[in-house]
């Protein structure tokens, strides 16, 4: 799939440095697609996001896609996959 403005994706929060809060998947709306910028080696462009958090809103530009990897017992973030903080991925239902 190719990201487009208005699409819904998941954004992964960074969590806190001290570990009080871990990484979490959040709902996000694509606000821009940087397909004229150099595209990373996996071929999915950077995107800008409007992220909905339980405590407020977050805006971010040039967010990198993470295809994910199988999660371990203590690292599962979303549908049994592990994703890096500060990245986006497709919700499982649309992959």
C-alpha positions as CSV (number, residue, x, y, z in Angstrom):
1,X,0.0,0.0,0.0
2,X,1.1,3.6,-0.6
3,X,0.4,6.2,2.1
4,X,-1.9,9.1,1.1
5,X,-3.1,12.2,2.9
6,X,-6.1,11.5,5.1
7,X,-5.2,7.8,5.6
8,X,-5.3,6.2,9.1
9,X,-2.2,4.5,10.4
10,X,-0.6,3.7,13.8
11,X,2.1,5.8,15.3
12,X,4.4,4.2,18.0
13,X,5.2,6.5,20.9
14,X,8.7,6.6,22.2
15,X,7.9,5.9,25.9
16,X,10.0,7.5,28.6
17,X,13.7,7.2,29.0
18,X,13.4,5.8,32.6
19,X,10.9,3.1,31.5
20,X,7.9,4.5,33.5
21,X,6.0,4.4,30.2
22,X,6.6,2.0,27.4
23,X,6.1,2.4,23.6
24,X,2.4,2.4,22.6
25,X,0.5,2.3,19.3
26,X,-1.6,5.4,18.8
27,X,-4.1,6.3,16.1
28,X,-2.8,8.8,13.5
29,X,-4.0,10.6,10.4
30,X,-1.5,11.2,7.5
31,X,-1.2,14.9,6.9
32,X,1.6,14.9,4.3
33,X,3.6,12.4,2.2
34,X,7.2,13.2,1.4
35,X,7.5,11.2,-1.8
36,X,9.7,13.8,-3.4
37,X,12.3,13.4,-0.6
38,X,14.8,10.6,-0.8
39,X,12.8,7.5,0.0
40,X,14.3,5.1,2.5
41,X,15.7,1.8,1.2
42,X,12.4,-0.2,1.9
43,X,10.5,2.1,-0.5
44,X,7.9,3.6,1.8
45,X,8.1,7.4,2.0
46,X,8.4,9.5,5.1
47,X,5.0,11.0,6.2
48,X,3.7,13.7,8.4
49,X,1.2,12.7,11.1
50,X,-1.5,14.1,13.4
51,X,-1.4,11.7,16.3
52,X,-4.2,11.2,18.8
53,X,-3.0,10.5,22.4
54,X,-5.2,9.9,25.4
55,X,-3.7,13.1,27.0
56,X,-3.5,15.3,23.9
57,X,-2.5,15.7,20.3
58,X,0.9,15.4,18.7
59,X,2.1,16.6,15.3
60,X,5.2,15.1,13.6
61,X,6.9,15.5,10.3
62,X,9.1,13.0,8.4
63,X,8.1,9.9,10.3
64,X,9.7,6.7,9.1
65,X,7.8,3.5,8.4
66,X,8.7,0.4,10.4
67,X,7.5,-2.9,8.9
68,X,7.9,-4.5,12.3
69,X,9.3,-7.8,13.5
70,X,7.8,-10.7,15.4
71,X,7.6,-9.7,19.1
72,X,8.9,-11.5,22.1
73,X,6.8,-12.3,25.1
74,X,7.4,-8.9,26.7
75,X,7.7,-6.7,23.7
76,X,4.4,-7.2,21.8
77,X,3.0,-3.8,20.8
78,X,0.5,-4.4,18.1
79,X,-1.0,-7.6,16.7
80,X,2.0,-9.6,17.9
81,X,4.6,-7.3,16.2
82,X,7.3,-5.1,17.7
83,X,7.9,-1.6,16.3
84,X,10.5,1.1,17.0
85,X,9.4,4.2,18.9
86,X,8.8,7.2,16.7
87,X,7.7,5.2,13.6
88,X,4.5,4.4,11.9
89,X,2.9,1.2,10.5
90,X,-0.2,0.1,8.8
91,X,-3.0,-1.2,11.1
92,X,-3.0,-5.1,10.8
93,X,-6.3,-5.1,9.1
94,X,-5.0,-3.2,6.0
95,X,-1.6,-4.8,5.5
